[in-house]
């Protein structure tokens, strides 16, 4: 089974990311992914994330969003985690602005394993203690470490 620590890296875990608007945040995610995974094109990532948001917001309450999409040219699942410096309106189901984003990009031929990853992310972020720890992380490394600790069951 694929685990979150297999698809998330310290380099893709960022704190104090400038907010702005939903579109600006998605642009920043695309820039980050393109920088960290050079075989993926920034515009392609951005367009895919925007297209997915048009189907329905990935903001699912408690200040959390899980922007996700299938991506042509993506060989294996890729994740990123961002804590925004200031929350943005993400059209979330509870109307609350979003400051924690857990991104999941999966290959075009998505499988049950990819749905399982989405479930893992959602159930992890459903826990208030985890959200509090993520929001309290002062550095990129600390943010990444929270995910590792949760995965290890601490």
Backbone torsions as a table, in degrees:
resi	resn	phi	psi	omega
1	UNK	NA	137.6	177.3
2	UNK	-73.4	136.6	177.7
3	UNK	-115.0	158.9	-175.8
4	UNK	-59.3	-36.7	-178.0
5	UNK	-69.2	-13.4	176.9
6	UNK	-78.9	-20.8	-172.9
7	UNK	-117.3	-9.0	177.9
8	UNK	-108.7	142.0	177.5
9	UNK	-124.8	160.1	174.7
10	UNK	-57.4	-34.6	-179.4
11	UNK	-68.2	-19.0	178.3
12	UNK	-108.3	21.2	175.4
13	UNK	-118.3	110.3	-172.1
14	UNK	-125.7	134.8	173.3
15	UNK	-106.5	163.9	177.9
16	UNK	56.3	37.5	177.6
17	UNK	-76.6	130.6	179.4
18	UNK	-59.9	138.1	-179.8
19	UNK	-83.6	-105.3	-178.5
20	UNK	102.3	-103.2	179.7
21	UNK	-131.2	169.4	177.5
22	UNK	-56.3	-45.4	-179.2
23	UNK	-61.9	-43.7	179.4
24	UNK	-62.6	-38.5	179.2
25	UNK	-65.6	-42.9	178.4
26	UNK	-64.1	-35.4	175.5
27	UNK	-62.4	-42.5	-179.6
28	UNK	-65.5	-38.8	176.7
29	UNK	-60.9	-46.4	-179.1
30	UNK	-61.7	-40.7	177.7
31	UNK	-62.3	-45.2	-178.8
32	UNK	-61.5	-47.7	-179.0
33	UNK	-62.2	-45.2	-178.3
34	UNK	-64.2	-33.6	179.2
35	UNK	-71.6	-42.0	-175.6
36	UNK	-83.2	-26.9	-178.9
37	UNK	-128.0	81.3	-169.9
38	UNK	-57.1	-24.3	-179.6
39	UNK	-73.2	-9.6	177.7
40	UNK	-99.3	137.2	-177.4
41	UNK	-87.9	131.4	-176.2
42	UNK	-56.1	-46.8	-177.6
43	UNK	-64.8	-38.7	179.5
44	UNK	-63.2	-44.6	179.0
45	UNK	-62.3	-47.8	-179.3
46	UNK	-59.2	-48.8	-178.6
47	UNK	-60.4	-40.1	-179.0
48	UNK	-67.3	-40.8	178.5
49	UNK	-66.0	-42.4	179.9
50	UNK	-64.4	-43.2	-179.8
51	UNK	-60.5	-40.7	179.8
52	UNK	-65.4	-40.9	179.8
53	UNK	-64.2	-30.5	-180.0
54	UNK	-67.5	-24.1	177.7
55	UNK	-74.8	-20.6	-177.7
56	UNK	154.2	140.4	-176.2
57	UNK	-60.7	142.9	175.3
58	UNK	-93.0	8.6	174.3
59	UNK	-79.7	117.4	-174.2
60	UNK	-117.2	26.2	173.3
61	UNK	102.8	163.5	-179.9
62	UNK	59.2	26.0	178.5
63	UNK	76.8	17.3	-176.4
64	UNK	-110.7	141.1	167.1
65	UNK	-134.4	147.3	175.9
66	UNK	-124.4	76.4	177.4
67	UNK	-61.7	127.4	-179.1
68	UNK	-147.6	154.8	177.8
69	UNK	-166.2	162.0	170.0
70	UNK	-86.4	145.9	-173.0
71	UNK	-138.8	123.3	175.0
72	UNK	-64.7	134.6	178.7
73	UNK	89.0	-4.9	177.5
74	UNK	-88.8	116.2	-173.7
75	UNK	-79.9	-35.7	180.0
76	UNK	-147.1	163.4	-176.6
77	UNK	-58.5	142.1	179.7
78	UNK	-131.2	136.7	180.0
79	UNK	-127.2	157.9	174.2
80	UNK	-145.6	153.1	-178.6
81	UNK	-132.8	125.1	-178.7
82	UNK	-127.0	135.8	169.9
83	UNK	-113.1	117.2	-176.4
84	UNK	-77.9	146.4	176.8
85	UNK	-64.8	-34.8	175.1
86	UNK	-142.5	138.4	-175.4
87	UNK	-63.3	152.2	177.4
88	UNK	-123.4	154.3	175.7
89	UNK	-71.5	124.5	-175.9
90	UNK	-123.1	16.6	-177.3
91	UNK	55.5	36.4	-178.1
92	UNK	-66.8	157.2	-175.8
93	UNK	-62.2	-28.9	179.3
94	UNK	-95.3	2.8	177.9
95	UNK	78.2	-5.4	-178.0
96	UNK	-77.6	143.1	177.0
97	UNK	-67.4	156.9	-173.4
98	UNK	-106.0	135.1	174.1
99	UNK	-128.1	-10.0	176.3
100	UNK	-118.0	123.9	179.7
101	UNK	-125.9	125.2	177.0
102	UNK	-113.4	110.9	-173.0
103	UNK	-93.2	139.2	175.0
104	UNK	-134.3	117.6	174.8
105	UNK	-110.8	130.7	-179.7
106	UNK	-126.7	158.5	178.0
107	UNK	-58.6	158.0	-179.1
108	UNK	-51.7	-44.2	178.7
109	UNK	-85.5	72.6	-177.4
110	UNK	-68.0	148.5	-175.6
111	UNK	-124.6	-179.5	175.6
112	UNK	-59.0	-33.4	179.6
113	UNK	-60.3	-35.2	-179.8
114	UNK	-71.9	-36.9	175.6
115	UNK	-65.7	-36.1	178.0
116	UNK	-63.1	-40.3	176.9
117	UNK	-60.6	-44.1	179.8
118	UNK	-61.0	-41.6	177.8
119	UNK	-64.0	-42.0	178.6
120	UNK	-58.8	-46.1	-179.1
121	UNK	-63.0	-47.9	-177.3
122	UNK	-62.2	-43.4	-177.9
123	UNK	-70.4	-33.5	176.4
124	UNK	-63.8	-44.7	-176.7
125	UNK	-77.8	-10.0	177.0
126	UNK	-73.9	-18.5	-177.2
127	UNK	-86.7	123.4	-178.9
128	UNK	-60.5	-39.6	-179.6
129	UNK	-61.0	-37.5	179.2
130	UNK	-68.6	-45.9	179.0
131	UNK	-59.5	-42.9	179.6
132	UNK	-62.3	-43.0	179.7
133	UNK	-64.2	-42.0	178.7
134	UNK	-62.5	-43.0	-178.2
135	UNK	-69.7	-25.9	-178.4
136	UNK	-85.0	-13.7	-177.1
137	UNK	-62.1	125.9	-173.9
138	UNK	-92.4	-12.8	-178.4
139	UNK	-138.9	165.5	178.0
140	UNK	-58.5	-41.9	-178.6
141	UNK	-63.9	-41.8	-179.7
142	UNK	-64.3	-38.5	178.5
143	UNK	-61.9	-47.3	179.2
144	UNK	-61.8	-40.7	-177.8
145	UNK	-63.5	-34.4	177.7
146	UNK	-58.2	-44.5	-179.8
147	UNK	-63.6	-44.5	178.7
148	UNK	-59.6	-44.6	-178.5
149	UNK	-62.8	-41.9	179.9
150	UNK	-63.9	-41.7	-179.2
151	UNK	-64.0	-32.3	-179.7
152	UNK	-83.3	-5.6	176.5
153	UNK	86.7	21.6	178.5
154	UNK	-85.8	NA	NA
